[in-house]
Amino acid sequence: MYFRIFAALFMRFKARNLLFITIVALLSSCNGYQRILKSSDVNMKLTKANEYFNKKDYSKAQELYESVMPVMKNTRNYEPLFFRYAYTYYYMKEYLMASFQFKNFVEAFPASADAEECEFMHGFCLYKDSPNFTLDQTNTIKAMEALQSFVNTHPKSKYTAQASDVIFDCHNKLETKDADAAKLYYNIGQYKSAAVAFKSVMHNYPESANMDYYQSMVVKATYYYAKESVREKQEERYVNAMGAYQELLDSYPKSRFLHDAEKFNTLADNNIKKIRNEHK
């Protein structure tokens, strides 16, 4: 029993000592870093900044780089310093600031061996900051523009394939956003707007793998728009729905959406016949 009590007390004492040692070590580390940051020895600060960078302590590296940049600006160390400084933002996932700094690097050192990489990273960081397709896509568009410019000017770069993949992904995200907006019009019963919106998606993304789906939605939206129209407008609009179906059939004869669209074509045809019979 006494042994258990002693053992428990020993473990508690050991745990407290370990906690105390850890706190002291952390405080010592922080104090050491603060001494470096306040030092007037620029070369030492740069050396320590690189050490922190290599240890992936990017926050400390970034602060030290910032503190020596004004002094280092016209020295041979400024270019590699700036390069690493830009990457601290990237590794800390501050993508907008990283994009800005990579662009600044290219402007400051256009002949640098790292300029090509930084030009790619400028656009890639905008892509990394691009949000879900339901949100504002300003940075998605900016990323596409920056990376397309990169591909155009560096067709043989080792980053070109990755840039092209990112452009494709951005393109798909914009398409998804536009298609989602068109489907929302359809879901809330704004059928004329839905038909126009789906046609716009098809026009803006002609290489899309979803073209037959979009056209099938034009058929359905146009049919319902006709159905909800005033009587004197219905025949003309049902004809438009049938025309949309014929376009789907001609362009995508093997589409999996044909069967569903055919039902609306048949309904439109029957309604036209009914309207014409009423006029006899």
C-alpha positions as CSV (number, residue, x, y, z in Angstrom):
1,M,0.0,0.0,0.0
2,Y,2.8,2.4,1.0
3,F,4.6,1.5,-2.2
4,R,1.5,2.5,-4.3
5,I,1.2,5.8,-2.5
6,F,4.9,6.5,-3.0
7,A,4.7,5.5,-6.7
8,A,1.7,7.8,-7.2
9,L,3.4,10.7,-5.5
10,F,6.6,10.1,-7.6
11,M,4.6,10.1,-10.8
12,R,2.8,13.3,-9.9
13,F,6.1,14.9,-9.0
14,K,7.7,13.7,-12.2
15,A,4.8,15.0,-14.3
16,R,5.0,18.4,-12.6
17,N,8.7,18.6,-13.2
18,L,8.3,17.7,-16.9
19,L,5.6,20.4,-17.2
20,F,7.9,22.9,-15.5
21,I,10.8,21.9,-17.8
22,T,8.6,22.2,-20.9
23,I,7.4,25.7,-19.9
24,V,10.9,26.8,-19.1
25,A,12.1,25.4,-22.5
26,L,9.3,27.2,-24.3
27,L,10.0,30.5,-22.5
28,S,13.7,30.2,-23.2
29,S,13.0,29.5,-26.9
30,C,10.7,32.5,-27.1
31,N,13.2,34.7,-25.3
32,G,15.9,33.5,-27.6
33,Y,13.8,34.3,-30.7
34,Q,13.0,37.7,-29.4
35,R,16.7,38.4,-28.9
36,I,17.3,37.4,-32.5
37,L,14.5,39.6,-33.7
38,K,15.7,42.7,-31.8
39,S,19.3,42.1,-32.8
40,S,21.1,44.6,-35.1
41,D,23.2,41.7,-36.6
42,V,21.5,41.4,-40.0
43,N,23.6,38.5,-41.2
44,M,22.8,36.5,-38.1
45,K,19.1,37.3,-38.4
46,L,19.1,36.1,-42.0
47,T,21.0,32.9,-41.1
48,K,18.4,32.2,-38.3
49,A,15.5,33.0,-40.7
50,N,16.8,30.4,-43.1
51,E,17.2,27.9,-40.2
52,Y,13.6,28.5,-39.1
53,F,12.5,28.2,-42.8
54,N,14.3,24.8,-43.1
55,K,12.7,23.7,-39.8
56,K,9.2,24.7,-41.3
57,D,8.7,27.3,-38.6
58,Y,7.5,29.7,-41.3
59,S,5.9,32.3,-39.0
60,K,9.3,33.1,-37.3
61,A,11.1,32.9,-40.6
62,Q,8.7,35.3,-42.2
63,E,9.0,37.9,-39.4
64,L,12.8,37.7,-39.5
65,Y,12.8,38.0,-43.3
66,E,10.6,41.1,-43.1
67,S,13.0,42.7,-40.6
68,V,16.0,42.4,-42.8
69,M,14.4,43.0,-46.2
70,P,14.9,46.8,-46.2
71,V,18.6,46.4,-45.4
72,M,19.2,43.5,-47.8
73,K,17.3,45.1,-50.8
74,N,20.4,45.9,-52.9
75,T,22.5,42.9,-51.9
76,R,23.0,39.5,-53.5
77,N,21.1,37.9,-50.7
78,Y,17.9,39.8,-51.4
79,E,16.7,37.5,-54.3
80,P,16.9,34.2,-52.4
81,L,15.5,35.9,-49.3
82,F,12.5,37.3,-51.2
83,F,11.9,33.8,-52.8
84,R,11.7,32.1,-49.4
85,Y,9.7,35.0,-48.0
86,A,7.0,34.5,-50.6
87,Y,6.9,30.8,-49.8
88,T,6.4,31.4,-46.1
89,Y,3.0,32.8,-47.0
90,Y,2.2,29.8,-49.2
91,Y,3.2,27.3,-46.5
92,M,1.1,29.2,-43.9
93,K,-1.8,29.0,-46.4
94,E,-2.1,32.8,-46.7
95,Y,-2.6,32.3,-50.4
96,L,-3.7,35.8,-51.5
97,M,-0.6,37.3,-49.9
98,A,1.5,34.6,-51.3
99,S,0.2,35.2,-54.8
100,F,0.9,38.9,-54.3
101,Q,4.5,38.3,-53.2
102,F,5.2,35.8,-56.0
103,K,4.1,38.4,-58.5
104,N,6.3,41.0,-56.8
105,F,9.2,38.6,-57.1
106,V,8.7,38.2,-60.9
107,E,8.5,42.0,-61.3
108,A,11.6,42.5,-59.1
109,F,13.7,39.7,-60.7
110,P,12.4,39.0,-64.2
111,A,15.7,37.3,-65.2
112,S,15.9,35.1,-62.1
113,A,16.1,31.3,-62.5
114,D,13.2,31.2,-60.1
115,A,11.0,33.7,-62.0
116,E,9.2,31.0,-64.0
117,E,8.3,29.1,-60.8
118,C,7.1,32.3,-59.1
119,E,5.0,33.2,-62.1
120,F,3.3,29.8,-61.9
121,M,2.9,30.1,-58.2
122,H,1.2,33.5,-58.5
123,G,-1.7,31.9,-60.4
124,F,-1.6,28.7,-58.5
125,C,-2.0,30.6,-55.2
126,L,-5.1,32.4,-56.6
127,Y,-6.5,28.9,-57.4
128,K,-5.7,27.7,-53.9
129,D,-7.7,30.6,-52.5
130,S,-10.6,29.9,-54.9
131,P,-13.7,29.0,-52.8
132,N,-16.5,26.5,-53.3
133,F,-18.4,27.0,-56.5
134,T,-21.4,28.4,-54.6
135,L,-19.4,31.4,-53.5
136,D,-17.9,34.4,-55.4
137,Q,-15.5,33.1,-58.1
138,T,-13.4,36.2,-58.7
139,N,-10.2,34.5,-57.7
140,T,-11.1,31.5,-59.8
141,I,-11.3,33.7,-62.9
142,K,-8.1,35.5,-61.9
143,A,-6.3,32.2,-61.5
144,M,-7.5,31.0,-64.9
145,E,-6.3,34.3,-66.5
146,A,-2.9,34.2,-64.7
147,L,-2.3,30.5,-65.5
148,Q,-3.4,30.8,-69.1
149,S,-1.0,33.6,-69.6
150,F,1.7,31.4,-68.0
151,V,0.9,28.5,-70.4
152,N,1.0,30.9,-73.4
153,T,4.4,32.3,-72.5
154,H,5.9,29.1,-71.1
155,P,4.6,26.3,-73.3
156,K,7.5,24.0,-72.5
157,S,7.8,24.7,-68.8
158,K,7.7,21.8,-66.3
159,Y,4.8,23.6,-64.7
160,T,2.7,23.8,-67.9
161,A,0.9,20.5,-67.5
162,Q,-0.1,21.3,-63.9
163,A,-1.2,24.8,-64.9
164,S,-3.4,23.3,-67.7
165,D,-4.9,20.9,-65.2
166,V,-5.7,23.8,-62.8
167,I,-7.2,25.8,-65.7
168,F,-9.4,22.8,-66.5
169,D,-10.5,22.5,-62.9
170,C,-11.3,26.2,-62.7
171,H,-13.3,26.0,-65.9
172,N,-15.3,23.1,-64.4
173,K,-16.0,25.1,-61.3
174,L,-17.3,28.0,-63.2
175,E,-19.5,25.8,-65.3
176,T,-20.9,24.1,-62.2
177,K,-21.7,27.4,-60.7
178,D,-23.6,28.6,-63.9
179,A,-25.4,25.3,-64.2
180,D,-26.4,25.3,-60.6
181,A,-27.8,28.8,-61.1
182,A,-29.8,27.6,-64.1
183,K,-31.1,24.6,-62.2
184,L,-32.2,27.0,-59.4
185,Y,-34.3,29.0,-61.8
186,Y,-35.9,25.7,-62.9
187,N,-36.6,24.5,-59.3
188,I,-38.3,27.8,-58.3
189,G,-40.5,27.7,-61.4
190,Q,-38.8,30.5,-63.4
191,Y,-38.9,28.4,-66.5
192,K,-38.2,31.1,-69.1
193,S,-35.1,32.2,-67.2
194,A,-34.1,28.6,-66.7
195,A,-34.2,27.9,-70.4
196,V,-32.2,31.0,-71.2
197,A,-29.7,30.2,-68.5
198,F,-29.1,26.6,-69.7
199,K,-28.6,27.8,-73.2
200,S,-26.1,30.3,-71.9
201,V,-24.2,27.5,-70.1
202,M,-24.1,25.6,-73.4
203,H,-22.8,28.6,-75.2
204,N,-20.1,29.4,-72.7
205,Y,-18.9,25.8,-72.2
206,P,-19.3,24.1,-75.6
207,E,-16.8,21.4,-74.8
208,S,-18.7,20.3,-71.7
209,A,-19.5,16.6,-71.2
210,N,-22.9,17.7,-69.9
211,M,-24.2,19.3,-73.1
212,D,-27.0,16.7,-73.6
213,Y,-28.2,17.2,-70.0
214,Y,-28.3,21.0,-70.5
215,Q,-30.3,20.6,-73.7
216,S,-32.7,18.2,-72.0
217,M,-33.3,20.8,-69.3
218,V,-34.0,23.4,-72.1
219,V,-36.7,21.0,-73.4
220,K,-38.3,20.6,-69.9
221,A,-38.1,24.3,-69.0
222,T,-39.5,25.4,-72.4
223,Y,-42.3,22.9,-72.0
224,Y,-43.3,24.2,-68.6
225,Y,-43.0,27.8,-69.7
226,A,-45.4,27.0,-72.5
227,K,-47.8,25.2,-70.1
228,E,-47.9,28.2,-67.8
229,S,-48.3,30.7,-70.6
230,V,-51.6,32.5,-71.5
231,R,-53.6,30.4,-73.9
232,E,-52.9,32.5,-77.0
233,K,-49.1,32.0,-76.5
234,Q,-49.1,28.3,-75.7
235,E,-49.1,26.8,-79.2
236,E,-46.0,28.8,-80.3
237,R,-44.2,27.9,-77.1
238,Y,-45.0,24.2,-77.3
239,V,-43.6,24.3,-80.8
240,N,-40.4,25.7,-79.3
241,A,-40.3,22.9,-76.7
242,M,-40.6,20.3,-79.6
243,G,-37.8,22.1,-81.5
244,A,-35.6,21.9,-78.4
245,Y,-36.3,18.2,-78.2
246,Q,-35.5,17.7,-81.9
247,E,-32.2,19.6,-81.4
248,L,-31.4,17.2,-78.5
249,L,-32.2,14.2,-80.7
250,D,-30.2,15.4,-83.7
251,S,-27.1,16.4,-81.6
252,Y,-27.1,13.6,-79.1
253,P,-29.0,10.6,-80.5
254,K,-27.5,8.3,-77.9
255,S,-28.1,10.5,-74.9
256,R,-29.4,8.9,-71.7
257,F,-31.6,11.9,-71.3
258,L,-33.5,11.3,-74.5
259,H,-36.2,9.0,-73.0
260,D,-37.2,11.6,-70.4
261,A,-37.1,14.5,-72.9
262,E,-39.3,12.4,-75.3
263,K,-42.1,12.5,-72.8
264,F,-42.2,16.2,-72.8
265,N,-42.0,16.3,-76.6
266,T,-45.1,14.0,-76.7
267,L,-46.9,16.1,-74.2
268,A,-46.1,19.3,-76.2
269,D,-47.3,17.6,-79.4
270,N,-50.6,16.5,-77.7
271,N,-51.2,19.9,-76.3
272,I,-50.7,21.5,-79.7
273,K,-53.2,19.1,-81.3
274,K,-55.7,19.9,-78.5
275,I,-55.3,23.7,-79.0
276,R,-55.8,23.3,-82.7
277,N,-58.9,21.2,-82.3
278,E,-60.4,23.8,-80.0
279,H,-59.9,26.4,-82.8
280,K,-61.8,24.3,-85.4
